Amino acid sequence: MGTHELSASLWRERELLELLVFKLTEEQLLLTSGKARWLQYATQEVEQVMQKLRTAGLARSLEVSSLAEDWGVDENSTLRELTVHSTDDSWRDILTAHLVAMTALTREIQELRDLNLQYLRTAIRSAQESMANGATASGTYDANGVAETSSASARMFDLKL
C-alpha cells in the first residue's frame, strides 16, 4: 500500500460524495415540487450511497493507517496530519487537493441535508394543519344528488320501524 493507493481511494470517496450531493439535490427537488410519491425511492438511494461511503471511508482509513506506518507516523493519524508529514511536495499537493475538495463536498452535503430537513418539516406541518382544519371533510349527497358538506355534528335518527 502506498500513496497511489490512498489517492485512488480518495478519488472513489470523492465520487461517492458527488453522487450523494446529486441524490440529496434530487430529494430536494421532489420535496419542493410536492412529488412525495417518489420521495421514498430518493431516500433509499441516499441511504445506499451512504452505505457505500461508510465502506469507502473504512478503506481510506486503512490506507491512511498503512501509509502512516510506512512514513513512520502515528497509525491513527488523520489525512490532514498525514498530508503535513509528506516529504514529497507533489503528493502533499495532491493529498491537500483531495482534502480541500472533500471538505467542500461535506459542507455542501450538510447544507443540503439541513435544507431538505427543513422542507420535510414544513411539509409535515402543512399536512398536520390540513388534517386539523378538516379541509378534507367528506360530504354526503341529498335526495337530488347534490353534494352536501356538513360539519361533524351529532345527528338524531328515529329508528321506529
Buried (B, 14 or more C-beta within 10 A) or exposed (E): BEBEBBBEBBEBBBEBBBBBBBBBBBBBEBBEEEEEEEBEEBBEBBEEBEEBBEEBEEBBBBBBBBBBEEBEBEEEBEBEEBBEBBEEEEBBEBBBBBBEBBEEBEEBBEEBBEBBEEBBEEBEEEEEEEEEEEEEEEEEEEEEEEEEEEEEEEEEEEEEE
